[in-house]
Amino acid sequence: MTWTIRYTTSAARDIRRLDPGIRRHIQAAMKTLREDPWRGKLLQMSLRGLRSWRTGAFRIVYRIQEEQIEILVLAVGHRRNVYDEIRRKLS
């Protein structure tokens, strides 16, 4: 089964701002997630219910929405600050 990937406005903006080479890596990682979204790491504590997929030094933070067979990408960013950014966006 292939899942649909949907992006929040801020996640789409995050991706557009990336260097083209990094953007290609992110797009390749999205293809992998589309085939098996449960491969990503389950996040804990204040980010419970979200998952993270690693691609180099960057992370894709997303939520699986099983009812719609959809992956909702909430943030894409460098591992150094993506989790703080997603916490800020969700609060």
PDB file of N, CA, C and O in Angstrom:
ATOM      1  N   MET A   1       0.845  -1.175   0.000  1.00  0.00           N
ATOM      2  CA  MET A   1       0.000   0.000   0.000  1.00  0.00           C
ATOM      3  C   MET A   1       0.893   1.241   0.000  1.00  0.00           C
ATOM      4  O   MET A   1       1.870   1.313   0.746  1.00  0.00           O
ATOM      5  N   THR A   2       0.557   2.193  -0.823  1.00  0.00           N
ATOM      6  CA  THR A   2       1.296   3.450  -0.871  1.00  0.00           C
ATOM      7  C   THR A   2       0.484   4.520  -0.156  1.00  0.00           C
ATOM      8  O   THR A   2      -0.711   4.687  -0.399  1.00  0.00           O
ATOM      9  N   TRP A   3       1.156   5.232   0.723  1.00  0.00           N
ATOM     10  CA  TRP A   3       0.514   6.268   1.522  1.00  0.00           C
ATOM     11  C   TRP A   3       0.627   7.617   0.826  1.00  0.00           C
ATOM     12  O   TRP A   3       1.568   7.864   0.072  1.00  0.00           O
ATOM     13  N   THR A   4      -0.337   8.479   1.086  1.00  0.00           N
ATOM     14  CA  THR A   4      -0.291   9.858   0.611  1.00  0.00           C
ATOM     15  C   THR A   4       0.518  10.668   1.609  1.00  0.00           C
ATOM     16  O   THR A   4       0.392  10.483   2.820  1.00  0.00           O
ATOM     17  N   ILE A   5       1.344  11.563   1.097  1.00  0.00           N
ATOM     18  CA  ILE A   5       2.105  12.448   1.979  1.00  0.00           C
ATOM     19  C   ILE A   5       1.540  13.853   1.827  1.00  0.00           C
ATOM     20  O   ILE A   5       1.416  14.373   0.718  1.00  0.00           O
ATOM     21  N   ARG A   6       1.203  14.450   2.951  1.00  0.00           N
ATOM     22  CA  ARG A   6       0.695  15.826   2.984  1.00  0.00           C
ATOM     23  C   ARG A   6       1.620  16.634   3.884  1.00  0.00           C
ATOM     24  O   ARG A   6       2.135  16.114   4.874  1.00  0.00           O
ATOM     25  N   TYR A   7       1.831  17.888   3.550  1.00  0.00           N
ATOM     26  CA  TYR A   7       2.750  18.749   4.294  1.00  0.00           C
ATOM     27  C   TYR A   7       1.991  19.909   4.926  1.00  0.00           C
ATOM     28  O   TYR A   7       1.088  20.479   4.313  1.00  0.00           O
ATOM     29  N   THR A   8       2.362  20.253   6.154  1.00  0.00           N
ATOM     30  CA  THR A   8       1.831  21.493   6.717  1.00  0.00           C
ATOM     31  C   THR A   8       2.484  22.639   5.939  1.00  0.00           C
ATOM     32  O   THR A   8       3.502  22.447   5.275  1.00  0.00           O
ATOM     33  N   THR A   9       1.904  23.803   6.027  1.00  0.00           N
ATOM     34  CA  THR A   9       2.462  24.973   5.342  1.00  0.00           C
ATOM     35  C   THR A   9       3.889  25.235   5.790  1.00  0.00           C
ATOM     36  O   THR A   9       4.754  25.538   4.969  1.00  0.00           O
ATOM     37  N   SER A  10       4.137  25.122   7.076  1.00  0.00           N
ATOM     38  CA  SER A  10       5.482  25.410   7.581  1.00  0.00           C
ATOM     39  C   SER A  10       6.482  24.331   7.150  1.00  0.00           C
ATOM     40  O   SER A  10       7.643  24.650   6.894  1.00  0.00           O
ATOM     41  N   ALA A  11       6.064  23.074   7.064  1.00  0.00           N
ATOM     42  CA  ALA A  11       6.974  22.013   6.606  1.00  0.00           C
ATOM     43  C   ALA A  11       7.328  22.209   5.136  1.00  0.00           C
ATOM     44  O   ALA A  11       8.479  22.022   4.744  1.00  0.00           O
ATOM     45  N   ALA A  12       6.344  22.586   4.321  1.00  0.00           N
ATOM     46  CA  ALA A  12       6.621  22.849   2.906  1.00  0.00           C
ATOM     47  C   ALA A  12       7.600  24.013   2.772  1.00  0.00           C
ATOM     48  O   ALA A  12       8.501  23.977   1.934  1.00  0.00           O
ATOM     49  N   ARG A  13       7.427  25.024   3.583  1.00  0.00           N
ATOM     50  CA  ARG A  13       8.343  26.174   3.574  1.00  0.00           C
ATOM     51  C   ARG A  13       9.749  25.740   4.006  1.00  0.00           C
ATOM     52  O   ARG A  13      10.741  26.163   3.413  1.00  0.00           O
ATOM     53  N   ASP A  14       9.829  24.897   5.036  1.00  0.00           N
ATOM     54  CA  ASP A  14      11.121  24.380   5.493  1.00  0.00           C
ATOM     55  C   ASP A  14      11.856  23.685   4.348  1.00  0.00           C
ATOM     56  O   ASP A  14      13.052  23.896   4.152  1.00  0.00           O
ATOM     57  N   ILE A  15      11.138  22.863   3.602  1.00  0.00           N
ATOM     58  CA  ILE A  15      11.747  22.104   2.504  1.00  0.00           C
ATOM     59  C   ILE A  15      12.194  23.042   1.384  1.00  0.00           C
ATOM     60  O   ILE A  15      13.286  22.876   0.842  1.00  0.00           O
ATOM     61  N   ARG A  16      11.367  24.019   1.035  1.00  0.00           N
ATOM     62  CA  ARG A  16      11.745  24.970  -0.032  1.00  0.00           C
ATOM     63  C   ARG A  16      13.008  25.741   0.306  1.00  0.00           C
ATOM     64  O   ARG A  16      13.759  26.115  -0.596  1.00  0.00           O
ATOM     65  N   ARG A  17      13.256  25.985   1.572  1.00  0.00           N
ATOM     66  CA  ARG A  17      14.417  26.773   1.998  1.00  0.00           C
ATOM     67  C   ARG A  17      15.717  25.964   2.036  1.00  0.00           C
ATOM     68  O   ARG A  17      16.793  26.537   2.204  1.00  0.00           O
ATOM     69  N   LEU A  18      15.630  24.668   1.885  1.00  0.00           N
ATOM     70  CA  LEU A  18      16.825  23.829   1.953  1.00  0.00           C
ATOM     71  C   LEU A  18      17.673  23.941   0.689  1.00  0.00           C
ATOM     72  O   LEU A  18      17.179  24.277  -0.388  1.00  0.00           O
ATOM     73  N   ASP A  19      18.947  23.655   0.849  1.00  0.00           N
ATOM     74  CA  ASP A  19      19.863  23.546  -0.283  1.00  0.00           C
ATOM     75  C   ASP A  19      19.333  22.459  -1.223  1.00  0.00           C
ATOM     76  O   ASP A  19      18.814  21.449  -0.749  1.00  0.00           O
ATOM     77  N   PRO A  20      19.450  22.642  -2.550  1.00  0.00           N
ATOM     78  CA  PRO A  20      18.896  21.652  -3.490  1.00  0.00           C
ATOM     79  C   PRO A  20      19.402  20.220  -3.266  1.00  0.00           C
ATOM     80  O   PRO A  20      18.633  19.274  -3.436  1.00  0.00           O
ATOM     81  N   GLY A  21      20.653  20.040  -2.897  1.00  0.00           N
ATOM     82  CA  GLY A  21      21.179  18.699  -2.645  1.00  0.00           C
ATOM     83  C   GLY A  21      20.514  18.044  -1.453  1.00  0.00           C
ATOM     84  O   GLY A  21      20.184  16.859  -1.494  1.00  0.00           O
ATOM     85  N   ILE A  22      20.317  18.803  -0.401  1.00  0.00           N
ATOM     86  CA  ILE A  22      19.647  18.286   0.803  1.00  0.00           C
ATOM     87  C   ILE A  22      18.181  18.002   0.487  1.00  0.00           C
ATOM     88  O   ILE A  22      17.613  17.009   0.944  1.00  0.00           O
ATOM     89  N   ARG A  23      17.584  18.885  -0.297  1.00  0.00           N
ATOM     90  CA  ARG A  23      16.179  18.691  -0.683  1.00  0.00           C
ATOM     91  C   ARG A  23      15.998  17.359  -1.417  1.00  0.00           C
ATOM     92  O   ARG A  23      15.001  16.670  -1.200  1.00  0.00           O
ATOM     93  N   ARG A  24      16.947  16.990  -2.279  1.00  0.00           N
ATOM     94  CA  ARG A  24      16.864  15.702  -2.988  1.00  0.00           C
ATOM     95  C   ARG A  24      16.935  14.531  -2.007  1.00  0.00           C
ATOM     96  O   ARG A  24      16.230  13.536  -2.175  1.00  0.00           O
ATOM     97  N   HIS A  25      17.781  14.646  -0.986  1.00  0.00           N
ATOM     98  CA  HIS A  25      17.859  13.589   0.037  1.00  0.00           C
ATOM     99  C   HIS A  25      16.544  13.474   0.794  1.00  0.00           C
ATOM    100  O   HIS A  25      16.081  12.371   1.083  1.00  0.00           O
ATOM    101  N   ILE A  26      15.947  14.610   1.113  1.00  0.00           N
ATOM    102  CA  ILE A  26      14.655  14.618   1.819  1.00  0.00           C
ATOM    103  C   ILE A  26      13.590  13.960   0.948  1.00  0.00           C
ATOM    104  O   ILE A  26      12.798  13.156   1.439  1.00  0.00           O
ATOM    105  N   GLN A  27      13.566  14.296  -0.345  1.00  0.00           N
ATOM    106  CA  GLN A  27      12.574  13.717  -1.253  1.00  0.00           C
ATOM    107  C   GLN A  27      12.753  12.208  -1.385  1.00  0.00           C
ATOM    108  O   GLN A  27      11.769  11.473  -1.461  1.00  0.00           O
ATOM    109  N   ALA A  28      14.004  11.740  -1.412  1.00  0.00           N
ATOM    110  CA  ALA A  28      14.259  10.292  -1.465  1.00  0.00           C
ATOM    111  C   ALA A  28      13.770   9.619  -0.185  1.00  0.00           C
ATOM    112  O   ALA A  28      13.206   8.526  -0.230  1.00  0.00           O
ATOM    113  N   ALA A  29      13.989  10.276   0.961  1.00  0.00           N
ATOM    114  CA  ALA A  29      13.515   9.726   2.239  1.00  0.00           C
ATOM    115  C   ALA A  29      11.993   9.666   2.261  1.00  0.00           C
ATOM    116  O   ALA A  29      11.421   8.733   2.824  1.00  0.00           O
ATOM    117  N   MET A  30      11.336  10.640   1.661  1.00  0.00           N
ATOM    118  CA  MET A  30       9.867  10.647   1.607  1.00  0.00           C
ATOM    119  C   MET A  30       9.348   9.435   0.834  1.00  0.00           C
ATOM    120  O   MET A  30       8.321   8.862   1.197  1.00  0.00           O
ATOM    121  N   LYS A  31      10.051   9.044  -0.228  1.00  0.00           N
ATOM    122  CA  LYS A  31       9.635   7.870  -0.996  1.00  0.00           C
ATOM    123  C   LYS A  31       9.705   6.617  -0.127  1.00  0.00           C
ATOM    124  O   LYS A  31       8.831   5.753  -0.206  1.00  0.00           O
ATOM    125  N   THR A  32      10.742   6.518   0.701  1.00  0.00           N
ATOM    126  CA  THR A  32      10.869   5.387   1.617  1.00  0.00           C
ATOM    127  C   THR A  32       9.730   5.386   2.629  1.00  0.00           C
ATOM    128  O   THR A  32       9.137   4.344   2.906  1.00  0.00           O
ATOM    129  N   LEU A  33       9.430   6.557   3.179  1.00  0.00           N
ATOM    130  CA  LEU A  33       8.338   6.659   4.156  1.00  0.00           C
ATOM    131  C   LEU A  33       6.991   6.320   3.529  1.00  0.00           C
ATOM    132  O   LEU A  33       6.133   5.719   4.176  1.00  0.00           O
ATOM    133  N   ARG A  34       6.811   6.699   2.293  1.00  0.00           N
ATOM    134  CA  ARG A  34       5.535   6.437   1.617  1.00  0.00           C
ATOM    135  C   ARG A  34       5.252   4.930   1.562  1.00  0.00           C
ATOM    136  O   ARG A  34       4.095   4.514   1.622  1.00  0.00           O
ATOM    137  N   GLU A  35       6.293   4.124   1.452  1.00  0.00           N
ATOM    138  CA  GLU A  35       6.132   2.673   1.399  1.00  0.00           C
ATOM    139  C   GLU A  35       5.886   2.058   2.775  1.00  0.00           C
ATOM    140  O   GLU A  35       5.126   1.098   2.902  1.00  0.00           O
ATOM    141  N   ASP A  36       6.533   2.615   3.810  1.00  0.00           N
ATOM    142  CA  ASP A  36       6.403   2.056   5.163  1.00  0.00           C
ATOM    143  C   ASP A  36       6.594   3.161   6.205  1.00  0.00           C
ATOM    144  O   ASP A  36       7.703   3.344   6.708  1.00  0.00           O
ATOM    145  N   PRO A  37       5.541   3.893   6.534  1.00  0.00           N
ATOM    146  CA  PRO A  37       5.673   5.021   7.457  1.00  0.00           C
ATOM    147  C   PRO A  37       6.027   4.628   8.890  1.00  0.00           C
ATOM    148  O   PRO A  37       6.451   5.483   9.667  1.00  0.00           O
ATOM    149  N   TRP A  38       5.863   3.362   9.259  1.00  0.00           N
ATOM    150  CA  TRP A  38       6.175   2.939  10.627  1.00  0.00           C
ATOM    151  C   TRP A  38       7.677   2.754  10.854  1.00  0.00           C
ATOM    152  O   TRP A  38       8.096   2.442  11.968  1.00  0.00           O
ATOM    153  N   ARG A  39       8.481   2.941   9.825  1.00  0.00           N
ATOM    154  CA  ARG A  39       9.930   2.784   9.968  1.00  0.00           C
ATOM    155  C   ARG A  39      10.542   3.894  10.815  1.00  0.00           C
ATOM    156  O   ARG A  39      11.602   3.704  11.411  1.00  0.00           O
ATOM    157  N   GLY A  40       9.896   5.029  10.874  1.00  0.00           N
ATOM    158  CA  GLY A  40      10.418   6.148  11.655  1.00  0.00           C
ATOM    159  C   GLY A  40      10.384   5.880  13.149  1.00  0.00           C
ATOM    160  O   GLY A  40       9.592   5.075  13.638  1.00  0.00           O
ATOM    161  N   LYS A  41      11.254   6.568  13.858  1.00  0.00           N
ATOM    162  CA  LYS A  41      11.376   6.422  15.313  1.00  0.00           C
ATOM    163  C   LYS A  41      10.199   7.103  16.021  1.00  0.00           C
ATOM    164  O   LYS A  41       9.847   8.241  15.711  1.00  0.00           O
ATOM    165  N   LEU A  42       9.606   6.394  16.963  1.00  0.00           N
ATOM    166  CA  LEU A  42       8.548   6.992  17.780  1.00  0.00           C
ATOM    167  C   LEU A  42       9.169   8.013  18.723  1.00  0.00           C
ATOM    168  O   LEU A  42      10.177   7.731  19.371  1.00  0.00           O
ATOM    169  N   LEU A  43       8.571   9.194  18.801  1.00  0.00           N
ATOM    170  CA  LEU A  43       9.085  10.220  19.699  1.00  0.00           C
ATOM    171  C   LEU A  43       8.410  10.107  21.061  1.00  0.00           C
ATOM    172  O   LEU A  43       7.341   9.510  21.188  1.00  0.00           O
ATOM    173  N   GLN A  44       9.033  10.674  22.054  1.00  0.00           N
ATOM    174  CA  GLN A  44       8.595  10.539  23.442  1.00  0.00           C
ATOM    175  C   GLN A  44       8.158  11.880  24.025  1.00  0.00           C
ATOM    176  O   GLN A  44       8.263  12.926  23.385  1.00  0.00           O
ATOM    177  N   MET A  45       7.680  11.816  25.224  1.00  0.00           N
ATOM    178  CA  MET A  45       7.322  12.955  26.076  1.00  0.00           C
ATOM    179  C   MET A  45       6.400  13.936  25.358  1.00  0.00           C
ATOM    180  O   MET A  45       5.322  13.542  24.915  1.00  0.00           O
ATOM    181  N   SER A  46       6.792  15.199  25.233  1.00  0.00           N
ATOM    182  CA  SER A  46       5.893  16.205  24.676  1.00  0.00           C
ATOM    183  C   SER A  46       5.627  15.993  23.184  1.00  0.00           C
ATOM    184  O   SER A  46       4.725  16.618  22.627  1.00  0.00           O
ATOM    185  N   LEU A  47       6.394  15.128  22.538  1.00  0.00           N
ATOM    186  CA  LEU A  47       6.197  14.849  21.112  1.00  0.00           C
ATOM    187  C   LEU A  47       5.594  13.456  20.879  1.00  0.00           C
ATOM    188  O   LEU A  47       5.639  12.934  19.765  1.00  0.00           O
ATOM    189  N   ARG A  48       5.039  12.870  21.925  1.00  0.00           N
ATOM    190  CA  ARG A  48       4.413  11.549  21.830  1.00  0.00           C
ATOM    191  C   ARG A  48       3.341  11.570  20.741  1.00  0.00           C
ATOM    192  O   ARG A  48       2.571  12.524  20.630  1.00  0.00           O
ATOM    193  N   GLY A  49       3.304  10.520  19.952  1.00  0.00           N
ATOM    194  CA  GLY A  49       2.344  10.427  18.855  1.00  0.00           C
ATOM    195  C   GLY A  49       2.950  10.824  17.519  1.00  0.00           C
ATOM    196  O   GLY A  49       2.351  10.605  16.466  1.00  0.00           O
ATOM    197  N   LEU A  50       4.140  11.408  17.566  1.00  0.00           N
ATOM    198  CA  LEU A  50       4.843  11.798  16.342  1.00  0.00           C
ATOM    199  C   LEU A  50       5.971  10.814  16.077  1.00  0.00           C
ATOM    200  O   LEU A  50       6.384  10.066  16.964  1.00  0.00           O
ATOM    201  N   ARG A  51       6.454  10.827  14.863  1.00  0.00           N
ATOM    202  CA  ARG A  51       7.587   9.997  14.471  1.00  0.00           C
ATOM    203  C   ARG A  51       8.635  10.870  13.802  1.00  0.00           C
ATOM    204  O   ARG A  51       8.352  11.968  13.323  1.00  0.00           O
ATOM    205  N   SER A  52       9.858  10.344  13.784  1.00  0.00           N
ATOM    206  CA  SER A  52      10.973  11.057  13.176  1.00  0.00           C
ATOM    207  C   SER A  52      11.736  10.101  12.276  1.00  0.00           C
ATOM    208  O   SER A  52      12.024   8.968  12.662  1.00  0.00           O
ATOM    209  N   TRP A  53      12.062  10.560  11.078  1.00  0.00           N
ATOM    210  CA  TRP A  53      12.853   9.781  10.142  1.00  0.00           C
ATOM    211  C   TRP A  53      14.143  10.531   9.870  1.00  0.00           C
ATOM    212  O   TRP A  53      14.121  11.715   9.533  1.00  0.00           O
ATOM    213  N   ARG A  54      15.256   9.851  10.014  1.00  0.00           N
ATOM    214  CA  ARG A  54      16.573  10.450   9.859  1.00  0.00           C
ATOM    215  C   ARG A  54      17.057  10.329   8.426  1.00  0.00           C
ATOM    216  O   ARG A  54      16.979   9.263   7.815  1.00  0.00           O
ATOM    217  N   THR A  55      17.555  11.433   7.901  1.00  0.00           N
ATOM    218  CA  THR A  55      18.218  11.432   6.605  1.00  0.00           C
ATOM    219  C   THR A  55      19.434  12.336   6.737  1.00  0.00           C
ATOM    220  O   THR A  55      19.326  13.558   6.640  1.00  0.00           O
ATOM    221  N   GLY A  56      20.575  11.731   6.956  1.00  0.00           N
ATOM    222  CA  GLY A  56      21.796  12.497   7.224  1.00  0.00           C
ATOM    223  C   GLY A  56      21.644  13.249   8.529  1.00  0.00           C
ATOM    224  O   GLY A  56      21.225  12.682   9.538  1.00  0.00           O
ATOM    225  N   ALA A  57      21.986  14.525   8.506  1.00  0.00           N
ATOM    226  CA  ALA A  57      21.866  15.365   9.706  1.00  0.00           C
ATOM    227  C   ALA A  57      20.477  15.984   9.834  1.00  0.00           C
ATOM    228  O   ALA A  57      20.232  16.761  10.757  1.00  0.00           O
ATOM    229  N   PHE A  58      19.572  15.654   8.926  1.00  0.00           N
ATOM    230  CA  PHE A  58      18.235  16.238   8.929  1.00  0.00           C
ATOM    231  C   PHE A  58      17.205  15.228   9.402  1.00  0.00           C
ATOM    232  O   PHE A  58      17.397  14.017   9.299  1.00  0.00           O
ATOM    233  N   ARG A  59      16.109  15.758   9.923  1.00  0.00           N
ATOM    234  CA  ARG A  59      15.020  14.931  10.430  1.00  0.00           C
ATOM    235  C   ARG A  59      13.706  15.370   9.788  1.00  0.00           C
ATOM    236  O   ARG A  59      13.475  16.552   9.535  1.00  0.00           O
ATOM    237  N   ILE A  60      12.865  14.388   9.537  1.00  0.00           N
ATOM    238  CA  ILE A  60      11.501  14.626   9.063  1.00  0.00           C
ATOM    239  C   ILE A  60      10.600  14.223  10.224  1.00  0.00           C
ATOM    240  O   ILE A  60      10.602  13.064  10.640  1.00  0.00           O
ATOM    241  N   VAL A  61       9.842  15.160  10.741  1.00  0.00           N
ATOM    242  CA  VAL A  61       8.927  14.872  11.858  1.00  0.00           C
ATOM    243  C   VAL A  61       7.519  14.794  11.274  1.00  0.00           C
ATOM    244  O   VAL A  61       7.063  15.709  10.589  1.00  0.00           O
ATOM    245  N   TYR A  62       6.838  13.675  11.560  1.00  0.00           N
ATOM    246  CA  TYR A  62       5.543  13.445  10.926  1.00  0.00           C
ATOM    247  C   TYR A  62       4.599  12.678  11.847  1.00  0.00           C
ATOM    248  O   TYR A  62       4.992  12.136  12.879  1.00  0.00           O
ATOM    249  N   ARG A  63       3.348  12.659  11.429  1.00  0.00           N
ATOM    250  CA  ARG A  63       2.295  11.922  12.140  1.00  0.00           C
ATOM    251  C   ARG A  63       1.610  11.006  11.128  1.00  0.00           C
ATOM    252  O   ARG A  63       1.312  11.421  10.009  1.00  0.00           O
ATOM    253  N   ILE A  64       1.367   9.779  11.521  1.00  0.00           N
ATOM    254  CA  ILE A  64       0.637   8.835  10.669  1.00  0.00           C
ATOM    255  C   ILE A  64      -0.848   9.001  10.944  1.00  0.00           C
ATOM    256  O   ILE A  64      -1.288   8.938  12.092  1.00  0.00           O
ATOM    257  N   GLN A  65      -1.615   9.214   9.883  1.00  0.00           N
ATOM    258  CA  GLN A  65      -3.065   9.329  10.006  1.00  0.00           C
ATOM    259  C   GLN A  65      -3.679   8.143   9.273  1.00  0.00           C
ATOM    260  O   GLN A  65      -3.981   8.212   8.081  1.00  0.00           O
ATOM    261  N   GLU A  66      -3.853   7.053  10.018  1.00  0.00           N
ATOM    262  CA  GLU A  66      -4.268   5.787   9.421  1.00  0.00           C
ATOM    263  C   GLU A  66      -5.623   5.855   8.725  1.00  0.00           C
ATOM    264  O   GLU A  66      -5.810   5.220   7.687  1.00  0.00           O
ATOM    265  N   GLU A  67      -6.562   6.607   9.270  1.00  0.00           N
ATOM    266  CA  GLU A  67      -7.912   6.664   8.695  1.00  0.00           C
ATOM    267  C   GLU A  67      -7.882   7.170   7.256  1.00  0.00           C
ATOM    268  O   GLU A  67      -8.654   6.710   6.415  1.00  0.00           O
ATOM    269  N   GLN A  68      -6.983   8.125   6.975  1.00  0.00           N
ATOM    270  CA  GLN A  68      -6.895   8.712   5.636  1.00  0.00           C
ATOM    271  C   GLN A  68      -5.789   8.072   4.800  1.00  0.00           C
ATOM    272  O   GLN A  68      -5.572   8.474   3.657  1.00  0.00           O
ATOM    273  N   ILE A  69      -5.086   7.081   5.353  1.00  0.00           N
ATOM    274  CA  ILE A  69      -3.913   6.476   4.714  1.00  0.00           C
ATOM    275  C   ILE A  69      -2.989   7.619   4.275  1.00  0.00           C
ATOM    276  O   ILE A  69      -2.658   7.771   3.099  1.00  0.00           O
ATOM    277  N   GLU A  70      -2.592   8.407   5.267  1.00  0.00           N
ATOM    278  CA  GLU A  70      -1.870   9.648   5.002  1.00  0.00           C
ATOM    279  C   GLU A  70      -0.754   9.855   6.010  1.00  0.00           C
ATOM    280  O   GLU A  70      -0.877   9.490   7.179  1.00  0.00           O
ATOM    281  N   ILE A  71       0.330  10.443   5.544  1.00  0.00           N
ATOM    282  CA  ILE A  71       1.441  10.851   6.399  1.00  0.00           C
ATOM    283  C   ILE A  71       1.426  12.372   6.396  1.00  0.00           C
ATOM    284  O   ILE A  71       1.536  12.988   5.336  1.00  0.00           O
ATOM    285  N   LEU A  72       1.293  12.979   7.553  1.00  0.00           N
ATOM    286  CA  LEU A  72       1.296  14.432   7.668  1.00  0.00           C
ATOM    287  C   LEU A  72       2.668  14.869   8.156  1.00  0.00           C
ATOM    288  O   LEU A  72       3.039  14.612   9.302  1.00  0.00           O
ATOM    289  N   VAL A  73       3.420  15.531   7.283  1.00  0.00           N
ATOM    290  CA  VAL A  73       4.753  16.016   7.641  1.00  0.00           C
ATOM    291  C   VAL A  73       4.594  17.351   8.346  1.00  0.00           C
ATOM    292  O   VAL A  73       4.035  18.295   7.788  1.00  0.00           O
ATOM    293  N   LEU A  74       5.089  17.425   9.579  1.00  0.00           N
ATOM    294  CA  LEU A  74       4.942  18.622  10.402  1.00  0.00           C
ATOM    295  C   LEU A  74       6.163  19.523  10.358  1.00  0.00           C
ATOM    296  O   LEU A  74       6.036  20.743  10.466  1.00  0.00           O
ATOM    297  N   ALA A  75       7.353  18.936  10.200  1.00  0.00           N
ATOM    298  CA  ALA A  75       8.574  19.742  10.181  1.00  0.00           C
ATOM    299  C   ALA A  75       9.701  18.961   9.516  1.00  0.00           C
ATOM    300  O   ALA A  75       9.752  17.732   9.563  1.00  0.00           O
ATOM    301  N   VAL A  76      10.596  19.714   8.901  1.00  0.00           N
ATOM    302  CA  VAL A  76      11.818  19.167   8.327  1.00  0.00           C
ATOM    303  C   VAL A  76      12.924  20.122   8.714  1.00  0.00           C
ATOM    304  O   VAL A  76      12.813  21.325   8.478  1.00  0.00           O
ATOM    305  N   GLY A  77      13.985  19.610   9.303  1.00  0.00           N
ATOM    306  CA  GLY A  77      15.067  20.503   9.694  1.00  0.00           C
ATOM    307  C   GLY A  77      16.270  19.758  10.218  1.00  0.00           C
ATOM    308  O   GLY A  77      16.271  18.532  10.332  1.00  0.00           O
ATOM    309  N   HIS A  78      17.291  20.525  10.534  1.00  0.00           N
ATOM    310  CA  HIS A  78      18.520  19.965  11.061  1.00  0.00           C
ATOM    311  C   HIS A  78      18.261  19.375  12.439  1.00  0.00           C
ATOM    312  O   HIS A  78      17.476  19.911  13.222  1.00  0.00           O
ATOM    313  N   ARG A  79      18.928  18.270  12.721  1.00  0.00           N
ATOM    314  CA  ARG A  79      18.701  17.569  13.994  1.00  0.00           C
ATOM    315  C   ARG A  79      18.963  18.444  15.204  1.00  0.00           C
ATOM    316  O   ARG A  79      18.407  18.207  16.277  1.00  0.00           O
ATOM    317  N   ARG A  80      19.802  19.449  15.041  1.00  0.00           N
ATOM    318  CA  ARG A  80      20.174  20.346  16.139  1.00  0.00           C
ATOM    319  C   ARG A  80      18.975  21.130  16.671  1.00  0.00           C
ATOM    320  O   ARG A  80      18.892  21.402  17.869  1.00  0.00           O
ATOM    321  N   ASN A  81      18.039  21.496  15.776  1.00  0.00           N
ATOM    322  CA  ASN A  81      16.961  22.367  16.245  1.00  0.00           C
ATOM    323  C   ASN A  81      15.543  21.959  15.820  1.00  0.00           C
ATOM    324  O   ASN A  81      14.585  22.637  16.192  1.00  0.00           O
ATOM    325  N   VAL A  82      15.383  20.885  15.064  1.00  0.00           N
ATOM    326  CA  VAL A  82      14.051  20.555  14.557  1.00  0.00           C
ATOM    327  C   VAL A  82      13.078  20.190  15.676  1.00  0.00           C
ATOM    328  O   VAL A  82      11.894  20.516  15.587  1.00  0.00           O
ATOM    329  N   TYR A  83      13.549  19.526  16.719  1.00  0.00           N
ATOM    330  CA  TYR A  83      12.627  19.118  17.791  1.00  0.00           C
ATOM    331  C   TYR A  83      12.155  20.323  18.608  1.00  0.00           C
ATOM    332  O   TYR A  83      10.996  20.376  19.022  1.00  0.00           O
ATOM    333  N   ASP A  84      13.048  21.289  18.840  1.00  0.00           N
ATOM    334  CA  ASP A  84      12.626  22.513  19.534  1.00  0.00           C
ATOM    335  C   ASP A  84      11.626  23.290  18.685  1.00  0.00           C
ATOM    336  O   ASP A  84      10.659  23.844  19.206  1.00  0.00           O
ATOM    337  N   GLU A  85      11.864  23.328  17.362  1.00  0.00           N
ATOM    338  CA  GLU A  85      10.944  24.035  16.467  1.00  0.00           C
ATOM    339  C   GLU A  85       9.557  23.389  16.465  1.00  0.00           C
ATOM    340  O   GLU A  85       8.545  24.088  16.501  1.00  0.00           O
ATOM    341  N   ILE A  86       9.511  22.069  16.424  1.00  0.00           N
ATOM    342  CA  ILE A  86       8.208  21.405  16.394  1.00  0.00           C
ATOM    343  C   ILE A  86       7.476  21.587  17.717  1.00  0.00           C
ATOM    344  O   ILE A  86       6.255  21.744  17.727  1.00  0.00           O
ATOM    345  N   ARG A  87       8.194  21.569  18.825  1.00  0.00           N
ATOM    346  CA  ARG A  87       7.540  21.828  20.116  1.00  0.00           C
ATOM    347  C   ARG A  87       6.929  23.232  20.128  1.00  0.00           C
ATOM    348  O   ARG A  87       5.809  23.425  20.601  1.00  0.00           O
ATOM    349  N   ARG A  88       7.670  24.200  19.608  1.00  0.00           N
ATOM    350  CA  ARG A  88       7.180  25.581  19.555  1.00  0.00           C
ATOM    351  C   ARG A  88       5.946  25.686  18.649  1.00  0.00           C
ATOM    352  O   ARG A  88       4.990  26.385  18.984  1.00  0.00           O
ATOM    353  N   LYS A  89       5.966  25.000  17.516  1.00  0.00           N
ATOM    354  CA  LYS A  89       4.844  25.055  16.582  1.00  0.00           C
ATOM    355  C   LYS A  89       3.593  24.405  17.167  1.00  0.00           C
ATOM    356  O   LYS A  89       2.477  24.846  16.894  1.00  0.00           O
ATOM    357  N   LEU A  90       3.777  23.364  17.964  1.00  0.00           N
ATOM    358  CA  LEU A  90       2.631  22.639  18.520  1.00  0.00           C
ATOM    359  C   LEU A  90       2.051  23.271  19.781  1.00  0.00           C
ATOM    360  O   LEU A  90       0.939  22.937  20.191  1.00  0.00           O
ATOM    361  N   SER A  91       2.799  24.179  20.394  1.00  0.00           N
ATOM    362  CA  SER A  91       2.281  24.755  21.651  1.00  0.00           C
ATOM    363  C   SER A  91       1.393  25.946  21.412  1.00  0.00           C
ATOM    364  O   SER A  91       0.883  26.537  22.364  1.00  0.00           O
TER     365      SER A  91
END
